[in-house]
Amino acid sequence: MESTEPGALQGETKQTTGVSSIGPRARALRTARGVGLRELARRVGVTPSLLSQIERGGVNPSVGTLFRLAEELGTTTDSFFRDHRRLGAQAMVVGRDRRARIELSGGIVWERLTPTDEAGFEFMHTLYPPGAVSSAELMRHPGRDYGILVKGVLDITVAFETHRLQPGDSIAFDASLPHRLVNPGPKEAETIWVVLDRNPTTGDGHAPSFEQQPARRGAQ
């Protein structure tokens, strides 16, 4: 079970089922870049206490906070995946028990379906437990999202219009538009996503800056 962490922002929850891969990686990147914890917390928009808990693996960030961490640390969301079992460079098949994965707040799970991260392309299997929300606010990021709901029900709000997906329904949208995912049902929602150009990189291999702020009505 996951419980809400007092003072958490953007829907972060206390992790009680295991150590997240996100925190140790974030701490290593922050240290390598010479950024103080308080300064990074200010940039990301969370409290220093919450960021410290995320770095220790005691709290999983929300999807929105993950995006902001990647942006401020000059990396991509792919860099936070935990490789459950490393695959060889020539691997083509990814067994179900060998997927790299990320655990996020509310019990949301992302699993990478490719053997390694690929520039400008993501192929993912995701799980949203009942009541799970991708972010407290509508968020935006670069790229284009293509998804299909395998089971359960999922509400996807894009540009302030909500679409309810049933099993077999698919959706495609410009991810720079404000959006949010919510599982309103009593059962887990399972989806498959293809995401193009969510993590574009600059010539130095770092992700370029992109405004990861909660969207407001009327925003362009």
Buried (B, 14 or more C-beta within 10 A) or exposed (E): EBEEBEEBBBBBBBBEEEEBBBBBBBBEBBEEEEBEBEEBBBBBBBBBBBBBBBBBBBBBBBBBBBBBBBBBBBBBBBBBBBBBEEBEEEEEEBEEEBBBBBBBBBBBBBBBBBBBBEEEBBBBBBBBBBEBBBBBBBBBBBBBBBBBBBBBBBBBBBBBEEEEBEEEBEBEBEBBBBBBBBBBBEEBBBBBBBBBBBBBBEEEEBBEEBEBEBBEEEBE
